[in-house]
Amino acid sequence: MSGYQAKVTAMGWRHDSRYFATGAGASLVIWDFAGAGPQGTEPLTVAAHTARINTIEFSHADARMASGGERDRERFFDNQRGVDSDLFEHMAWYICKMDTGGKRRANHFHCLFLFDASKVNDVNGLANRIGQRWNEVTGGQGLMYNCHLSPDKSELVAKGKWALDPLDRGDAKQYAKLEDYVLDYFTKDKGQMVRVKPTARARTLTMGRMPEVRLGGTGRPRTM
């Protein structure tokens, strides 16, 4: 297997070892290991991304495969006043951290989104919108997990550890609980820390505050 036009930065086997996928630059290259193997055959090449691929994961439930690049994360937060402007309208803050894990050691993102609770109340509806946008910016390759639907939520609530509920601005204990929850979740290791960054300048932790929308007025008068 040779002839790659860029350095291979991601790879993964399907669960039955039939297919082996590699990411080289923005191209996804899939080799078929059926029979005598891929030697002397041409792989399937898919131009699925516009930036370097840094993760590949096959589904164990069906024939689907997911791959992703760093640029997908940036594209998710770009153009916030575009077609999905209503999703970002009441988003106040976000934190996004790259980890690696799962059976195939695939890179993935843990994200915390903070919304103005006085303006939104459908948490799962927002989560679905986030998942839809992620699916669109990744060209149908992205997958999303909503922690509000986690089977562990009821146990965390019973233990008083669940912290992803609407915050009362004057409740210091609630803020402290959220801070402990986020610090524990974003700093836990359990084999998920990224040991080697996809690129030298890659940022595994990003965060940001949504810009305030300026309403009315034409700005201060200017003179020559």
ZIMO-V225567 format. One line per field, one symbol per residue. ss: DSSP state (a for helix, b for strand, c for the rest). A space follows every 50 residues. Layout:
BEGIN
ss = ???
END
This chain:
BEGIN
ss = cccccccbbbbbbcccccbbbbbbccbbbbbbcccccccccccbbbcccc ccbbbbbbccccccbbbbbaaaaaaaacccccccaaaaacbbbbbbbbbb bccccbbbbbbbbbbcccccccaaaaaaaaaaaaaaacccccccccaaac ccaaaaaacccccccccccccaaaaaaaaaaaaaaaaccccccccccccc ccccbbbbbccccccccccccccc
END
